[in-house]
Amino acid sequence: MKTYVVPDRGLGAIRKLHAEEVDSELIADLFKESDASALDLAVVVVSDDNSRELFLLFEGSVIGVINKYDRRAYPELDWIIQSGLVPLVTARATPDAMEVRLPRPGLCLPDNNPPTVPWVLLDGDAVYSVELPPQDDDAAPRRRHVLLTLHTTQEGTEEGVVASVDGEVVGHVVNPGTLLESVPSLERRGLQPVVRGFYAPVAGELTLSFRAGEMPAVEDLEISPIPPLPKPELKRAAPVEPQTSMIPVVVVDEEPAPAPEPKAPEAPEAPATGNLPTYQGSVESESLSESETQEEKAKEKSRRGTLAAIVAVIAVALVLIAVLGAAGLLPFGAS
């Protein structure tokens, strides 16, 4: 099965994943054959449908495991496996432990695909920088892993090398050195030289660099070593807004407004319904009944006063008659 190399250099800071379930006996056997304090091993990464971990194989034997949490942080490894390829990574072993060396998550795969024509990857230890044109101030620089295609240029009597991304020139290589020999040599053979480029922000400015070495011997040339492998788009869940209560904002004026003058309370407006006349009529009827009652009481009191006066007059008359009768002064008396 074809392997897909995940680089451990040239792409900025390296992340070190602690390998679990390390085969200590196999590691010990490797150190018996070396006096080094650490060994860099090329290991392949395989998955198992029945496990959430990724297994590290060295020369056909499981030498360690990447736990499920680190696997979740590097979905690129699963993308490579799902594409029918086997990730080839670097594991650094010591007599006591082993760690997998990977670039930052998101940088394991290039953002673009390799050329469709035959090409050769120039990998090495020499670091080159690309002089970029002025960038848009509104564009925030970010880290990117891209495949750069190199071409020779002729400016007057001086030869140079330019770097392109997907056929578009992005800048000139500063101090190309041995690239002035290897790049035209490959171009004459109908091969395009390709390097791994690394965009990175430095002091707020976008920079582009790459690593390259001398051209290998013709018989050692590996044509188009990296197959096209587009990066899937990450689908991120929409952020959930926390539910919060609305707090009214109170604005205090510098000079408080004068308090309004008190107003007499206004009578509430009566509802516009057919019950209003009946209600008013009831009030008038109650007022009328009360007036009539008071008038009747006054008349009754007057009648009682008149009757009392009449009774008093009659009583006085009777007493006077009795006195006159006893004195024999009345014109009618007993014969």
C-alpha positions as CSV (number, residue, x, y, z in Angstrom):
1,M,0.0,0.0,0.0
2,K,1.3,3.5,-0.9
3,T,2.5,5.7,2.0
4,Y,1.9,9.4,2.4
5,V,4.7,11.2,4.2
6,V,3.7,13.6,6.9
7,P,6.8,15.9,7.4
8,D,8.2,16.7,10.8
9,R,10.2,19.7,9.8
10,G,10.0,22.9,7.8
11,L,6.5,23.7,9.0
12,G,7.1,25.6,12.1
13,A,6.9,24.2,15.7
14,I,6.6,20.5,16.1
15,R,4.0,18.8,18.3
16,K,5.1,15.7,20.2
17,L,2.4,13.1,20.8
18,H,3.2,10.7,23.6
19,A,2.9,7.1,22.3
20,E,1.2,4.6,24.6
21,E,1.6,0.9,25.0
22,V,5.1,1.1,23.7
23,D,6.9,-2.2,22.9
24,S,9.8,-1.7,25.3
25,E,11.5,-5.0,24.2
26,L,11.5,-3.9,20.6
27,I,12.9,-0.5,21.6
28,A,15.6,-2.1,23.7
29,D,16.7,-4.3,20.8
30,L,17.0,-1.2,18.5
31,F,19.2,0.6,21.1
32,K,21.5,-2.5,21.3
33,E,22.5,-1.8,17.8
34,S,23.1,2.0,18.3
35,D,25.0,4.2,20.8
36,A,22.6,7.1,20.2
37,S,20.5,8.5,23.0
38,A,17.5,8.8,20.7
39,L,16.4,7.2,17.4
40,D,14.1,8.7,14.8
41,L,12.0,5.9,13.3
42,A,9.8,6.0,10.2
43,V,6.6,4.3,11.3
44,V,3.2,3.9,9.6
45,V,-0.1,4.7,11.1
46,V,-3.0,2.2,10.8
47,S,-6.5,2.1,12.2
48,D,-8.8,-0.7,13.4
49,D,-12.5,-0.5,13.2
50,N,-12.8,-2.0,16.6
51,S,-10.6,0.5,18.3
52,R,-10.6,4.3,18.8
53,E,-6.8,4.4,18.9
54,L,-4.3,4.5,16.0
55,F,-1.6,1.9,15.8
56,L,2.1,2.6,15.1
57,L,3.8,-0.1,13.0
58,F,7.6,-0.4,12.6
59,E,8.8,-3.0,10.2
60,G,5.4,-4.8,10.4
61,S,5.2,-4.9,14.2
62,V,3.1,-2.7,16.5
63,I,5.5,-0.5,18.4
64,G,3.0,1.9,20.0
65,V,-0.4,3.5,20.0
66,I,-1.8,7.0,19.5
67,N,-4.6,7.5,22.0
68,K,-8.1,8.5,21.0
69,Y,-7.7,12.1,22.2
70,D,-4.6,12.8,20.0
71,R,-6.3,11.0,17.2
72,R,-9.3,13.4,17.5
73,A,-6.8,16.4,17.4
74,Y,-5.4,15.2,14.1
75,P,-8.2,14.3,11.7
76,E,-5.7,14.6,8.8
77,L,-4.4,11.1,9.7
78,D,-7.8,9.6,9.2
79,W,-8.3,11.5,6.0
80,I,-5.2,9.9,4.6
81,I,-6.3,6.5,5.7
82,Q,-9.8,6.9,4.2
83,S,-8.1,7.9,0.9
84,G,-6.6,4.4,0.7
85,L,-3.1,5.6,1.7
86,V,-1.0,4.9,4.8
87,P,0.4,7.9,6.8
88,L,4.2,7.7,7.3
89,V,5.3,9.7,10.3
90,T,8.4,10.1,12.4
91,A,8.6,8.6,15.9
92,R,11.5,9.6,18.2
93,A,12.3,6.8,20.6
94,T,14.4,6.9,23.7
95,P,15.2,3.9,26.0
96,D,12.2,4.9,28.2
97,A,9.6,6.4,25.9
98,M,8.5,7.2,22.4
99,E,6.8,10.3,20.9
100,V,5.3,11.0,17.5
101,R,6.5,14.2,15.8
102,L,3.9,16.1,13.8
103,P,3.3,19.7,12.7
104,R,0.5,21.7,14.2
105,P,-3.0,20.3,13.5
106,G,-4.1,21.5,10.1
107,L,-0.6,21.6,8.6
108,C,-0.1,17.9,8.0
109,L,-1.5,18.2,4.4
110,P,-0.8,20.9,1.9
111,D,-3.6,23.3,1.0
112,N,-3.2,22.6,-2.7
113,N,-2.7,19.6,-4.9
114,P,0.6,18.8,-6.6
115,P,1.1,19.5,-10.3
116,T,-0.7,17.3,-12.8
117,V,2.5,16.9,-14.8
118,P,5.5,14.8,-13.6
119,W,7.4,16.5,-10.8
120,V,10.1,15.9,-8.2
121,L,10.1,16.8,-4.5
122,L,13.3,18.6,-3.5
123,D,13.6,17.9,0.2
124,G,16.6,18.8,2.3
125,D,18.0,20.8,5.2
126,A,18.8,24.1,3.5
127,V,16.3,26.8,4.4
128,Y,15.2,29.3,1.7
129,S,13.0,32.4,2.0
130,V,10.7,33.9,-0.7
131,E,10.4,37.6,-1.1
132,L,6.7,38.4,-1.2
133,P,5.0,41.5,-2.6
134,P,3.3,43.9,-0.2
135,Q,0.3,42.3,1.4
136,D,-3.2,43.6,1.9
137,D,-3.4,45.2,5.4
138,D,-6.9,43.8,5.9
139,A,-5.7,40.2,5.3
140,A,-4.7,38.6,8.6
141,P,-1.6,36.4,8.0
142,R,-2.0,32.8,8.9
143,R,0.0,29.6,8.8
144,R,-0.3,27.5,5.7
145,H,1.3,24.4,4.2
146,V,1.5,24.7,0.4
147,L,3.3,23.0,-2.4
148,L,5.5,25.5,-4.3
149,T,6.7,25.0,-7.9
150,L,10.1,26.5,-8.7
151,H,11.1,28.0,-12.0
152,T,14.2,29.8,-13.3
153,T,14.0,33.3,-14.5
154,Q,16.4,35.5,-16.5
155,E,16.6,39.2,-15.5
156,G,19.2,40.8,-17.7
157,T,22.5,38.9,-17.1
158,E,21.3,37.4,-13.7
159,E,19.5,34.2,-13.3
160,G,16.9,33.8,-10.5
161,V,14.3,31.4,-9.2
162,V,10.7,32.2,-8.6
163,A,8.1,30.2,-6.6
164,S,4.6,29.6,-7.8
165,V,1.4,28.3,-6.2
166,D,-1.0,26.6,-8.6
167,G,0.6,28.4,-11.6
168,E,0.7,31.9,-10.0
169,V,4.0,33.4,-9.1
170,V,4.1,34.5,-5.5
171,G,7.6,35.7,-5.1
172,H,11.4,35.5,-5.8
173,V,13.6,33.1,-3.9
174,V,16.2,35.0,-1.9
175,N,19.8,33.7,-2.5
176,P,18.8,30.6,-4.5
177,G,22.3,29.1,-4.3
178,T,22.4,25.5,-5.6
179,L,18.8,25.8,-6.8
180,L,20.2,27.6,-9.9
181,E,21.6,24.3,-10.9
182,S,19.0,21.7,-9.7
183,V,15.9,23.6,-10.9
184,P,17.0,24.0,-14.6
185,S,18.4,20.5,-14.6
186,L,15.0,19.1,-13.7
187,E,13.2,21.4,-16.1
188,R,15.4,20.1,-19.0
189,R,14.2,16.6,-18.1
190,G,10.6,17.6,-18.3
191,L,10.1,17.5,-14.5
192,Q,8.9,20.3,-12.3
193,P,10.8,21.0,-9.1
194,V,8.4,21.1,-6.1
195,V,9.1,22.0,-2.4
196,R,7.0,22.3,0.7
197,G,6.3,25.9,1.4
198,F,5.3,27.3,4.8
199,Y,3.5,30.6,5.2
200,A,3.8,32.0,8.7
201,P,3.2,35.3,10.4
202,V,6.4,36.9,11.9
203,A,6.1,40.1,13.8
204,G,2.7,40.7,12.1
205,E,4.1,40.2,8.6
206,L,3.5,37.3,6.3
207,T,6.6,35.2,5.4
208,L,7.1,32.3,3.1
209,S,10.0,29.8,3.5
210,F,10.8,26.3,2.3
211,R,13.5,23.6,2.8
212,A,15.3,22.0,-0.1
213,G,18.5,20.0,-0.9
214,E,20.6,19.1,-3.8
215,M,19.1,17.2,-6.7
216,P,19.4,13.5,-6.1
217,A,21.0,11.2,-8.7
218,V,18.9,10.5,-11.7
219,E,18.4,6.9,-10.8
220,D,17.1,7.9,-7.3
221,L,14.5,10.4,-8.6
222,E,11.1,9.6,-7.3
223,I,8.5,11.0,-9.8
224,S,5.4,12.6,-8.4
225,P,5.8,11.1,-4.9
226,I,2.8,12.8,-3.3
227,P,-0.6,11.8,-4.7
228,P,-3.4,14.4,-5.0
229,L,-5.2,14.5,-1.7
230,P,-7.6,17.4,-1.2
231,K,-8.3,18.4,2.3
232,P,-11.9,18.0,3.4
233,E,-13.7,21.1,4.6
234,L,-14.2,21.0,8.3
235,K,-17.8,21.5,9.3
236,R,-17.9,23.3,12.5
237,A,-21.1,23.6,14.6
238,A,-22.6,27.0,14.8
239,P,-21.8,28.6,18.1
240,V,-24.7,28.4,20.6
241,E,-25.6,31.8,22.0
242,P,-26.0,31.6,25.8
243,Q,-29.5,32.5,27.0
244,T,-29.4,35.7,28.9
245,S,-32.0,38.1,30.3
246,M,-32.3,41.5,28.9
247,I,-31.1,44.1,31.4
248,P,-32.5,47.6,30.7
249,V,-30.0,50.3,30.4
250,V,-30.7,53.4,32.6
251,V,-29.3,56.6,31.2
252,V,-28.8,59.3,33.8
253,D,-28.9,62.9,32.5
254,E,-26.3,65.3,33.7
255,E,-29.1,67.8,34.8
256,P,-32.2,66.1,36.0
257,A,-35.4,67.3,34.4
258,P,-37.8,69.2,36.6
259,A,-40.5,67.2,38.2
260,P,-43.9,67.6,36.4
261,E,-46.6,69.6,38.2
262,P,-49.1,67.4,40.0
263,K,-52.4,67.0,38.0
264,A,-55.8,66.2,39.3
265,P,-56.6,62.6,38.7
266,E,-58.7,62.3,35.6
267,A,-61.8,60.1,35.7
268,P,-61.4,57.0,33.7
269,E,-63.0,56.9,30.4
270,A,-66.2,54.9,30.4
271,P,-66.2,52.0,28.0
272,A,-68.2,52.6,24.9
273,T,-70.9,50.0,25.5
274,G,-74.7,50.0,25.7
275,N,-74.6,49.6,29.5
276,L,-73.5,53.2,30.0
277,P,-77.0,54.8,29.8
278,T,-78.5,52.2,32.1
279,Y,-75.7,52.9,34.6
280,Q,-76.4,56.6,34.5
281,G,-80.1,56.1,34.7
282,S,-79.7,54.0,37.8
283,V,-77.7,56.7,39.5
284,E,-80.4,59.3,38.7
285,S,-83.1,57.0,40.0
286,E,-81.3,56.4,43.2
287,S,-80.8,60.2,43.7
288,L,-84.5,60.8,42.9
289,S,-85.7,58.2,45.3
290,E,-83.6,59.6,48.1
291,S,-85.1,63.1,47.5
292,E,-88.7,61.8,47.5
293,T,-88.1,60.0,50.8
294,Q,-86.7,63.1,52.5
295,E,-89.8,65.1,51.2
296,E,-92.2,62.5,52.6
297,K,-90.5,62.6,55.9
298,A,-90.8,66.4,56.1
299,K,-94.5,66.2,55.3
300,E,-95.1,63.5,57.9
301,K,-93.4,65.6,60.5
302,S,-95.5,68.6,59.5
303,R,-98.7,66.5,59.8
304,R,-97.7,65.2,63.2
305,G,-97.0,68.8,64.4
306,T,-100.4,70.0,63.2
307,L,-102.1,67.0,64.9
308,A,-100.4,67.7,68.1
309,A,-101.4,71.3,68.1
310,I,-105.1,70.3,67.5
311,V,-105.0,67.8,70.3
312,A,-103.5,70.5,72.6
313,V,-106.3,73.0,71.7
314,I,-109.0,70.4,72.3
315,A,-107.5,69.5,75.7
316,V,-107.5,73.2,76.7
317,A,-111.1,73.6,75.6
318,L,-112.2,70.6,77.6
319,V,-110.5,71.9,80.7
320,L,-112.1,75.3,80.3
321,I,-115.6,73.8,79.8
322,A,-115.2,71.7,83.0
323,V,-114.2,74.8,85.0
324,L,-117.0,76.9,83.7
325,G,-119.5,74.1,84.3
326,A,-118.5,73.7,87.9
327,A,-118.9,77.4,88.5
328,G,-122.4,77.4,86.9
329,L,-121.5,79.8,84.3
330,L,-122.5,77.7,81.4
331,P,-125.9,78.5,79.8
332,F,-126.9,74.8,80.0
333,G,-127.0,73.1,83.3
334,A,-129.3,70.7,85.3
335,S,-132.8,72.0,86.2
